[in-house]
Amino acid sequence: MEAEKWGRRIRAYRKLKGYTQESFAKELGVSVSILGEIERGNRMPDERLINRIAEFLDVGIDELTPQ
């Protein structure tokens, strides 16, 4: 359940910033399939990846954190 919330927030911010899954995965240094799993809530991003996601999206980690 928590992974789903993370994924929805990451996907929303990614789209808001104009990244495609492919371009964002490339920026993060992960495969498109891994990013897709995260966005669908099938995989929880680790702390290091969360930090990179927040940095590339130019948002605070608290904005990505599910409420």
MMTF fields as JSON, N, C-alpha, C and O atoms, coordinates in Angstrom:
{
  "mmtfVersion": "1.0.0",
  "mmtfProducer": "UNKNOWN",
  "numBonds": 267,
  "numAtoms": 268,
  "numGroups": 67,
  "numChains": 1,
  "numModels": 1,
  "chainsPerModel": [1],
  "groupsPerChain": [67],
  "chainIdList": ["A"],
  "bondAtomList": [4, 2, 8, 6, 12, 10, 16, 14, 20, 18, 24, 22, 28, 26, 32, 30, 36, 34, 40, 38, 44, 42, 48, 46, 52, 50, 56, 54, 60, 58, 64, 62, 68, 66, 72, 70, 76, 74, 80, 78, 84, 82, 88, 86, 92, 90, 96, 94, 100, 98, 104, 102, 108, 106, 112, 110, 116, 114, 120, 118, 124, 122, 128, 126, 132, 130, 136, 134, 140, 138, 144, 142, 148, 146, 152, 150, 156, 154, 160, 158, 164, 162, 168, 166, 172, 170, 176, 174, 180, 178, 184, 182, 188, 186, 192, 190, 196, 194, 200, 198, 204, 202, 208, 206, 212, 210, 216, 214, 220, 218, 224, 222, 228, 226, 232, 230, 236, 234, 240, 238, 244, 242, 248, 246, 252, 250, 256, 254, 260, 258, 264, 262],
  "bondOrderList": [1, 1, 1, 1, 1, 1, 1, 1, 1, 1, 1, 1, 1, 1, 1, 1, 1, 1, 1, 1, 1, 1, 1, 1, 1, 1, 1, 1, 1, 1, 1, 1, 1, 1, 1, 1, 1, 1, 1, 1, 1, 1, 1, 1, 1, 1, 1, 1, 1, 1, 1, 1, 1, 1, 1, 1, 1, 1, 1, 1, 1, 1, 1, 1, 1, 1],
  "groupList": [{"groupName": "MET", "atomNameList": ["N", "CA", "C", "O"], "elementList": ["N", "C", "C", "O"], "formalChargeList": [0, 0, 0, 0], "bondAtomList": [1, 0, 2, 1, 3, 2], "bondOrderList": [1, 1, 2], "singleLetterCode": "M", "chemCompType": "L-PEPTIDE LINKING"}, {"groupName": "GLU", "atomNameList": ["N", "CA", "C", "O"], "elementList": ["N", "C", "C", "O"], "formalChargeList": [0, 0, 0, 0], "bondAtomList": [1, 0, 2, 1, 3, 2], "bondOrderList": [1, 1, 2], "singleLetterCode": "E", "chemCompType": "L-PEPTIDE LINKING"}, {"groupName": "ALA", "atomNameList": ["N", "CA", "C", "O"], "elementList": ["N", "C", "C", "O"], "formalChargeList": [0, 0, 0, 0], "bondAtomList": [1, 0, 2, 1, 3, 2], "bondOrderList": [1, 1, 2], "singleLetterCode": "A", "chemCompType": "L-PEPTIDE LINKING"}, {"groupName": "LYS", "atomNameList": ["N", "CA", "C", "O"], "elementList": ["N", "C", "C", "O"], "formalChargeList": [0, 0, 0, 0], "bondAtomList": [1, 0, 2, 1, 3, 2], "bondOrderList": [1, 1, 2], "singleLetterCode": "K", "chemCompType": "L-PEPTIDE LINKING"}, {"groupName": "TRP", "atomNameList": ["N", "CA", "C", "O"], "elementList": ["N", "C", "C", "O"], "formalChargeList": [0, 0, 0, 0], "bondAtomList": [1, 0, 2, 1, 3, 2], "bondOrderList": [1, 1, 2], "singleLetterCode": "W", "chemCompType": "L-PEPTIDE LINKING"}, {"groupName": "GLY", "atomNameList": ["N", "CA", "C", "O"], "elementList": ["N", "C", "C", "O"], "formalChargeList": [0, 0, 0, 0], "bondAtomList": [1, 0, 2, 1, 3, 2], "bondOrderList": [1, 1, 2], "singleLetterCode": "G", "chemCompType": "PEPTIDE LINKING"}, {"groupName": "ARG", "atomNameList": ["N", "CA", "C", "O"], "elementList": ["N", "C", "C", "O"], "formalChargeList": [0, 0, 0, 0], "bondAtomList": [1, 0, 2, 1, 3, 2], "bondOrderList": [1, 1, 2], "singleLetterCode": "R", "chemCompType": "L-PEPTIDE LINKING"}, {"groupName": "ILE", "atomNameList": ["N", "CA", "C", "O"], "elementList": ["N", "C", "C", "O"], "formalChargeList": [0, 0, 0, 0], "bondAtomList": [1, 0, 2, 1, 3, 2], "bondOrderList": [1, 1, 2], "singleLetterCode": "I", "chemCompType": "L-PEPTIDE LINKING"}, {"groupName": "TYR", "atomNameList": ["N", "CA", "C", "O"], "elementList": ["N", "C", "C", "O"], "formalChargeList": [0, 0, 0, 0], "bondAtomList": [1, 0, 2, 1, 3, 2], "bondOrderList": [1, 1, 2], "singleLetterCode": "Y", "chemCompType": "L-PEPTIDE LINKING"}, {"groupName": "LEU", "atomNameList": ["N", "CA", "C", "O"], "elementList": ["N", "C", "C", "O"], "formalChargeList": [0, 0, 0, 0], "bondAtomList": [1, 0, 2, 1, 3, 2], "bondOrderList": [1, 1, 2], "singleLetterCode": "L", "chemCompType": "L-PEPTIDE LINKING"}, {"groupName": "THR", "atomNameList": ["N", "CA", "C", "O"], "elementList": ["N", "C", "C", "O"], "formalChargeList": [0, 0, 0, 0], "bondAtomList": [1, 0, 2, 1, 3, 2], "bondOrderList": [1, 1, 2], "singleLetterCode": "T", "chemCompType": "L-PEPTIDE LINKING"}, {"groupName": "GLN", "atomNameList": ["N", "CA", "C", "O"], "elementList": ["N", "C", "C", "O"], "formalChargeList": [0, 0, 0, 0], "bondAtomList": [1, 0, 2, 1, 3, 2], "bondOrderList": [1, 1, 2], "singleLetterCode": "Q", "chemCompType": "L-PEPTIDE LINKING"}, {"groupName": "SER", "atomNameList": ["N", "CA", "C", "O"], "elementList": ["N", "C", "C", "O"], "formalChargeList": [0, 0, 0, 0], "bondAtomList": [1, 0, 2, 1, 3, 2], "bondOrderList": [1, 1, 2], "singleLetterCode": "S", "chemCompType": "L-PEPTIDE LINKING"}, {"groupName": "PHE", "atomNameList": ["N", "CA", "C", "O"], "elementList": ["N", "C", "C", "O"], "formalChargeList": [0, 0, 0, 0], "bondAtomList": [1, 0, 2, 1, 3, 2], "bondOrderList": [1, 1, 2], "singleLetterCode": "F", "chemCompType": "L-PEPTIDE LINKING"}, {"groupName": "VAL", "atomNameList": ["N", "CA", "C", "O"], "elementList": ["N", "C", "C", "O"], "formalChargeList": [0, 0, 0, 0], "bondAtomList": [1, 0, 2, 1, 3, 2], "bondOrderList": [1, 1, 2], "singleLetterCode": "V", "chemCompType": "L-PEPTIDE LINKING"}, {"groupName": "ASN", "atomNameList": ["N", "CA", "C", "O"], "elementList": ["N", "C", "C", "O"], "formalChargeList": [0, 0, 0, 0], "bondAtomList": [1, 0, 2, 1, 3, 2], "bondOrderList": [1, 1, 2], "singleLetterCode": "N", "chemCompType": "L-PEPTIDE LINKING"}, {"groupName": "PRO", "atomNameList": ["N", "CA", "C", "O"], "elementList": ["N", "C", "C", "O"], "formalChargeList": [0, 0, 0, 0], "bondAtomList": [1, 0, 2, 1, 3, 2], "bondOrderList": [1, 1, 2], "singleLetterCode": "P", "chemCompType": "L-PEPTIDE LINKING"}, {"groupName": "ASP", "atomNameList": ["N", "CA", "C", "O"], "elementList": ["N", "C", "C", "O"], "formalChargeList": [0, 0, 0, 0], "bondAtomList": [1, 0, 2, 1, 3, 2], "bondOrderList": [1, 1, 2], "singleLetterCode": "D", "chemCompType": "L-PEPTIDE LINKING"}],
  "groupTypeList": [0, 1, 2, 1, 3, 4, 5, 6, 6, 7, 6, 2, 8, 6, 3, 9, 3, 5, 8, 10, 11, 1, 12, 13, 2, 3, 1, 9, 5, 14, 12, 14, 12, 7, 9, 5, 1, 7, 1, 6, 5, 15, 6, 0, 16, 17, 1, 6, 9, 7, 15, 6, 7, 2, 1, 13, 9, 17, 14, 5, 7, 17, 1, 9, 10, 16, 11],
  "groupIdList": [1, 2, 3, 4, 5, 6, 7, 8, 9, 10, 11, 12, 13, 14, 15, 16, 17, 18, 19, 20, 21, 22, 23, 24, 25, 26, 27, 28, 29, 30, 31, 32, 33, 34, 35, 36, 37, 38, 39, 40, 41, 42, 43, 44, 45, 46, 47, 48, 49, 50, 51, 52, 53, 54, 55, 56, 57, 58, 59, 60, 61, 62, 63, 64, 65, 66, 67],
  "secStructList": [7, 2, 2, 2, 2, 2, 2, 2, 2, 2, 2, 2, 2, 2, 2, 2, 6, 6, 7, 7, 2, 2, 2, 2, 2, 2, 2, 2, 6, 1, 7, 2, 2, 2, 2, 2, 2, 2, 2, 2, 6, 1, 1, 7, 7, 7, 2, 2, 2, 2, 2, 2, 2, 2, 2, 2, 2, 6, 7, 7, 2, 2, 2, 2, 1, 7, 7],
  "xCoordList": [0.823, 0.0, 0.869, 0.616, 1.864, 2.744, 3.509, 3.692, 3.957, 4.673, 3.787, 4.269, 2.495, 1.542, 1.483, 1.477, 1.44, 1.364, 2.635, 2.57, 3.786, 5.054, 5.008, 5.333, 4.601, 4.578, 3.675, 4.045, 2.495, 1.563, 2.145, 2.023, 2.773, 3.341, 4.531, 4.668, 5.384, 6.539, 6.059, 6.564, 5.086, 4.558, 3.95, 4.185, 3.186, 2.545, 3.583, 3.456, 4.611, 5.646, 6.464, 6.849, 6.734, 7.487, 6.734, 7.323, 5.434, 4.634, 4.536, 4.593, 4.389, 4.317, 5.578, 5.509, 6.719, 7.994, 8.3, 9.312, 7.432, 7.585, 8.49, 8.876, 8.841, 9.674, 8.812, 7.714, 9.314, 8.718, 9.332, 10.34, 8.733, 9.329, 10.733, 11.652, 10.892, 12.196, 13.256, 14.36, 12.93, 13.921, 14.236, 15.38, 13.227, 13.452, 14.275, 15.161, 13.98, 14.755, 16.222, 17.121, 16.456, 17.831, 18.542, 19.696, 17.86, 18.441, 18.813, 19.851, 17.953, 18.172, 19.184, 19.727, 19.437, 20.357, 19.725, 20.406, 18.408, 17.696, 16.983, 16.824, 16.559, 15.835, 14.403, 13.862, 13.81, 12.417, 11.516, 10.525, 11.868, 11.035, 11.067, 10.046, 12.21, 12.292, 11.458, 10.698, 11.591, 10.791, 9.304, 8.503, 8.935, 7.537, 7.018, 5.892, 7.846, 7.447, 7.241, 6.306, 8.106, 7.982, 6.692, 5.926, 6.456, 5.27, 3.971, 2.948, 4.0, 2.8, 2.62, 1.588, 3.613, 3.513, 3.93, 3.641, 4.61, 5.079, 6.468, 6.939, 7.116, 8.483, 8.653, 8.243, 9.254, 9.518, 10.912, 11.878, 11.041, 12.373, 13.19, 12.656, 14.489, 15.328, 15.646, 15.363, 16.229, 16.481, 17.364, 17.124, 18.366, 19.282, 18.524, 18.724, 17.654, 16.888, 15.862, 15.636, 15.25, 14.306, 15.014, 14.468, 16.213, 16.976, 17.272, 17.166, 17.643, 17.921, 16.653, 16.681, 15.542, 14.269, 13.908, 13.554, 13.996, 13.667, 14.581, 14.131, 15.86, 16.819, 16.477, 16.431, 16.239, 15.953, 14.607, 14.443, 13.648, 12.333, 12.293, 11.315, 13.371, 13.477, 12.327, 11.692, 12.083, 11.078, 11.704, 12.703, 11.128, 11.597, 11.118, 10.082, 11.866, 11.469, 10.123, 9.334, 9.852, 8.552, 7.395, 6.285, 7.634, 6.577, 6.3, 5.197, 7.298, 7.12, 6.577, 5.98, 6.792, 6.392, 4.882, 4.189, 4.361, 2.912, 2.383, 3.02, 1.24, 0.622, -0.21, -0.811],
  "yCoordList": [-1.198, 0.0, 1.265, 2.193, 1.298, 2.465, 2.631, 3.753, 1.526, 1.596, 2.2, 2.937, 1.891, 2.464, 3.979, 4.694, 4.46, 5.905, 6.601, 7.665, 6.006, 6.551, 6.633, 7.664, 5.537, 5.467, 6.508, 7.139, 6.691, 7.69, 9.099, 9.891, 9.399, 10.742, 10.963, 12.035, 9.959, 10.076, 10.27, 11.137, 9.465, 9.583, 10.976, 11.593, 11.469, 12.778, 13.888, 14.741, 13.877, 14.908, 14.752, 15.749, 13.517, 13.286, 13.906, 14.606, 13.644, 14.185, 15.698, 16.383, 16.221, 17.662, 18.362, 19.464, 17.713, 18.294, 18.0, 18.465, 17.231, 17.003, 15.862, 15.766, 14.987, 13.832, 12.678, 12.448, 11.959, 10.669, 9.636, 9.906, 8.468, 7.411, 7.108, 6.932, 7.048, 6.709, 7.755, 7.406, 9.031, 10.071, 10.179, 10.429, 9.992, 10.086, 8.903, 9.07, 7.719, 6.534, 6.725, 6.369, 7.283, 7.525, 8.498, 8.275, 9.578, 10.553, 9.897, 10.202, 8.994, 8.331, 7.202, 6.779, 6.717, 5.597, 4.26, 3.342, 4.153, 2.887, 2.523, 3.361, 1.287, 0.866, 1.384, 1.696, 1.468, 1.897, 0.918, 1.319, -0.365, -1.361, -1.167, -1.35, -0.804, -0.547, 0.683, 0.661, 1.752, 2.95, 2.633, 3.1, 1.845, 1.457, 0.676, 0.892, -0.243, -1.018, -0.103, -0.296, 0.881, 1.834, 2.636, 2.784, 3.15, 3.982, 3.194, 3.757, 1.914, 1.078, 0.598, 0.017, 0.837, 0.417, -1.01, -1.568, -1.621, -2.995, -3.08, -4.161, -1.925, -1.896, -0.609, 0.465, -0.731, 0.434, 0.969, 0.207, 2.262, 2.808, 2.867, 3.157, 2.591, 2.685, 4.157, 5.035, 4.401, 5.778, 6.551, 7.729, 5.895, 6.546, 6.986, 8.091, 6.102, 6.431, 7.528, 8.399, 7.494, 8.552, 9.91, 10.901, 9.946, 11.2, 11.689, 12.884, 10.776, 11.15, 11.623, 12.597, 10.937, 11.328, 12.751, 13.587, 13.018, 14.355, 15.414, 16.505, 15.085, 16.029, 16.344, 17.512, 15.316, 15.543, 16.229, 16.991, 15.958, 16.599, 17.967, 18.704, 18.298, 19.574, 19.767, 20.82, 18.708, 18.761, 18.222, 17.503, 18.561, 18.029, 16.595, 16.201, 15.839, 14.453, 14.423, 13.502, 15.424, 15.474, 15.599, 15.16, 16.193, 16.285, 14.938, 14.699, 14.067, 12.735, 11.736, 10.724, 12.036, 11.116, 11.003, 12.012, 9.775, 9.594, 10.081, 9.891, 10.694, 11.216, 10.149, 10.401],
  "zCoordList": [0.0, 0.0, 0.0, -0.768, 0.838, 0.891, -0.418, -0.889, -1.007, -2.278, -3.36, -4.22, -3.321, -4.288, -4.164, -5.166, -2.936, -2.703, -3.175, -3.792, -2.889, -3.38, -4.893, -5.482, -5.515, -6.973, -7.602, -8.592, -7.035, -7.581, -7.49, -8.424, -6.368, -6.183, -7.114, -7.704, -7.247, -8.14, -9.58, -10.293, -10.006, -11.374, -11.591, -12.63, -10.637, -10.779, -10.933, -11.811, -10.081, -10.175, -11.453, -12.063, -11.866, -13.109, -14.285, -15.109, -14.355, -15.453, -15.37, -16.391, -14.161, -13.958, -14.472, -15.016, -14.293, -14.723, -16.191, -16.714, -16.864, -18.299, -18.703, -19.868, -17.761, -18.09, -18.593, -18.087, -19.587, -19.941, -19.007, -18.353, -18.943, -18.117, -18.602, -17.803, -19.907, -20.483, -20.15, -19.731, -20.333, -20.066, -18.574, -18.194, -17.737, -16.298, -15.792, -14.953, -16.3, -15.91, -16.297, -15.535, -17.475, -17.935, -17.0, -16.635, -16.608, -15.674, -14.344, -13.757, -13.883, -12.593, -12.668, -11.648, -13.872, -14.028, -13.683, -13.227, -13.906, -13.692, -14.984, -15.872, -15.085, -16.286, -16.248, -15.187, -17.423, -17.524, -16.773, -16.163, -16.821, -16.135, -14.619, -13.957, -14.065, -12.621, -12.274, -11.306, -13.05, -12.783, -12.9, -12.091, -13.896, -14.06, -12.87, -12.421, -12.352, -11.168, -9.961, -9.184, -9.809, -8.7, -8.859, -7.907, -10.063, -10.282, -10.142, -9.753, -10.451, -10.289, -8.852, -8.515, -8.012, -6.615, -6.373, -5.314, -7.342, -7.189, -6.571, -6.217, -6.448, -5.917, -5.122, -5.56, -3.961, -3.11, -3.436, -3.4, -3.753, -4.014, -2.726, -1.655, -2.839, -1.645, -1.367, -2.182, -0.22, 0.228, -0.753, -1.016, -1.282, -2.229, -3.49, -3.994, -3.985, -5.184, -4.895, -5.735, -3.733, -3.356, -3.358, -3.844, -2.822, -2.811, -4.227, -4.502, -5.131, -6.523, -7.221, -7.975, -6.973, -7.576, -7.137, -7.968, -5.852, -5.331, -5.949, -6.3, -6.078, -6.644, -8.102, -8.487, -8.909, -10.322, -10.543, -11.495, -9.665, -9.806, -9.14, -9.267, -8.427, -7.723, -6.734, -6.679, -5.954, -4.894, -3.616, -3.663, -2.493, -1.222, -1.042, -1.579, -0.298, -0.031, 0.658, 0.446, 1.483, 2.168, 1.178, 1.478, -0.003, -1.003, -1.672, -2.164, -1.687, -2.265, -1.251, -1.616, 0.029, 1.089, 1.181, 1.314, 1.111, 1.22, 2.574, 3.61, 2.541, 3.758, 4.43, 5.474]
}
